[in-house]
Amino acid sequence: MADLSVTVDGLTLPNPFVIGSGPPGTNANVIGKAFDEGWGAVIAKTISLDATKVVNVAPRYARMRASGSREVLGWENIELISDRPFDVWLDEFRKIKNDYPDRVLIASIMEECERDAWVEIIERCEETGVDAFELNFSCPHGLPERKMGSAMGQDPEILAEVCGWVNAAATKPVWAKMTPNVTCIVDPARVALEAGCEGISAINTILSVMGVNLDTLRPEPTVEGYTVPGGYSCKAVRPIALRMVMELATMMFGGGCGAPIPEGDELPIAGAFLDRSLSAIGGVETGEDAAQFLLLGAQTVQVCTGVMIHGYKLLTTLADGLSAFMDKHGFERIEDFRGHSLRYFTTHAELVRRQAEVKAAERAAKAGMVTKDAAWEGDRFVEQSDKLVSRGSDEEN
Ligand SMILES: Cc1cc2nc3c(=O)[nH]c(=O)nc-3n(C[C@H](O)[C@H](O)[C@H](O)COP(=O)(O)O)c2cc1C
């Protein structure tokens, strides 16, 4: 039976499945439910010091289903961070840590670009006993209008400054949650790591417009006839999340932005951020989905929309699927295969070279030409030698 436990930034989780920040971690009640069901850790809904500035609208979700089926492929939200008062959250963090002392509770925090605000939110959360922080540099809607969320994650200078303030104040591990709404996610992630963050989480939602209602001619989700672009999540974003996690892991294992890890090198190879962690997010609903993120270098895998669709019992499906995958390959621990598939990414030019090499070998084999010394045969030696002679050199004068 596979061992699903992971130790990340000094925290031990019974399994790598983490509730991603959002509705599934929105109060002490539901966080308790997640721990009761066995989730490895919970990242609470993002909080800020002053919740009075947070005003949500309804409806605030829109879904894309597979044609002719109820299956949800894509999910857009225009939800803000938590609208619950900071002091209420502090009491609930205390209560959760009191009720579940051995379980990992991570506070997701967001603030405006003011040093004192970030220091205050860190210090007051730490007093409650939370185990780690995730910095929300990535919410793509609403908050960026106040220069928060993805507005910070898209600006390397501000990012470096804020991460510096946070890491000077925090005594607990800090993960920076990155936005996919950038050209190269590796660049801001490197800035966060250089500023001392222990880990990277990726991805938050992708800025999107779900669609336009062809009866009303209004875009969805429609609030009093209007909308704003929102954040896209669920299965549909998984391939994009896998690509970004691959790029982040490649950088953290020592490769460049999108540059392949040299063939033949044993992982991990020398790199700048081997001691840091990577938490993957985006469209996970099965253990097999999660295994792919782990194969691309993540230590933990977060799930948000999947829990909104399937409920907290999804953990059983996730754990069973991951265990079955590990048993099939004889992997006993997650570290046995973490990052394994990164080595199979390369450049297009290299794909072309490899294919040409294989084709040349096939052509030679078809023509009966010996291409490897082991292929020489005693009985066919003369014939094999003859086949290797260049015909132009062999013409009779
Ligand atoms: C309704 C909703 C609310 C969310 N709220 C937050 C939030 O408060 N803070 C945050 O960091 N991410 C938030 N997210 C983003 C998720 O944590 C996650 O990064 C994203 O949805 C992709 O993962 P998924 O496909 O598993 O949902 C929210 C996502 C959804 C769908």
The ligand as an SDF file (V2000), in Angstrom:
LIG
                    3D

 31 33  0  0  0  0  0  0  0  0999 V2000
  -15.6790   30.5260   -6.4560 C   0  0  0  0  0  0  0  0  0  0  0  0
  -14.1910   30.6150   -6.3000 C   0  0  0  0  0  0  0  0  0  0  0  0
  -13.6270   31.4380   -5.3350 C   0  0  0  0  0  0  0  0  0  0  0  0
  -12.2430   31.5270   -5.1900 C   0  0  0  0  0  0  0  0  0  0  0  0
  -11.7130   32.3140   -4.2040 N   0  0  0  0  0  0  0  0  0  0  0  0
  -10.3690   32.3510   -4.0270 C   0  0  0  0  0  0  0  0  0  0  0  0
   -9.8000   33.0780   -2.9590 C   0  0  0  0  0  0  0  0  0  0  0  0
  -10.4840   33.6750   -2.1250 O   0  0  0  0  0  0  0  0  0  0  0  0
   -8.4470   33.1140   -2.8600 N   0  0  0  0  0  0  0  0  0  0  0  0
   -7.6290   32.4420   -3.7290 C   0  0  0  0  0  0  0  0  0  0  0  0
   -6.4110   32.4830   -3.5880 O   0  0  0  0  0  0  0  0  0  0  0  0
   -8.1500   31.7230   -4.7400 N   0  0  0  0  0  0  0  0  0  0  0  0
   -9.4970   31.6570   -4.9060 C   0  0  0  0  0  0  0  0  0  0  0  0
  -10.0100   30.8950   -5.9160 N   0  0  0  0  0  0  0  0  0  0  0  0
   -9.0900   30.1990   -6.8680 C   0  0  0  0  0  0  0  0  0  0  0  0
   -8.8490   28.7310   -6.4750 C   0  0  0  0  0  0  0  0  0  0  0  0
   -8.2360   28.6090   -5.2160 O   0  0  0  0  0  0  0  0  0  0  0  0
   -7.9830   28.0180   -7.5330 C   0  0  0  0  0  0  0  0  0  0  0  0
   -6.7220   28.6710   -7.6080 O   0  0  0  0  0  0  0  0  0  0  0  0
   -8.5900   28.0250   -8.9290 C   0  0  0  0  0  0  0  0  0  0  0  0
   -9.9950   27.9640   -8.8710 O   0  0  0  0  0  0  0  0  0  0  0  0
   -8.0900   26.8470   -9.7910 C   0  0  0  0  0  0  0  0  0  0  0  0
   -8.2760   25.6040   -9.1450 O   0  0  0  0  0  0  0  0  0  0  0  0
   -9.5830   24.6740   -9.3330 P   0  0  0  0  0  0  0  0  0  0  0  0
   -9.7420   24.3740  -10.7950 O   0  0  0  0  0  0  0  0  0  0  0  0
   -9.3080   23.4510   -8.4950 O   0  0  0  0  0  0  0  0  0  0  0  0
  -10.7370   25.4560   -8.8070 O   0  0  0  0  0  0  0  0  0  0  0  0
  -11.4100   30.7870   -6.0670 C   0  0  0  0  0  0  0  0  0  0  0  0
  -11.9710   29.9460   -7.0280 C   0  0  0  0  0  0  0  0  0  0  0  0
  -13.3420   29.8470   -7.1560 C   0  0  0  0  0  0  0  0  0  0  0  0
  -13.9150   28.9180   -8.1920 C   0  0  0  0  0  0  0  0  0  0  0  0
  1  2  1  0
  2  3  1  0
  2 30  2  0
  3  4  2  0
  4  5  1  0
  4 28  1  0
  5  6  2  0
  6  7  1  0
  6 13  1  0
  7  8  2  0
  7  9  1  0
  9 10  1  0
 10 11  2  0
 10 12  1  0
 12 13  2  0
 13 14  1  0
 14 15  1  0
 14 28  1  0
 15 16  1  0
 16 17  1  0
 16 18  1  0
 18 19  1  0
 18 20  1  0
 20 21  1  0
 20 22  1  0
 22 23  1  0
 23 24  1  0
 24 25  2  0
 24 26  1  0
 24 27  1  0
 28 29  2  0
 29 30  1  0
 30 31  1  0
M  END
$$$$
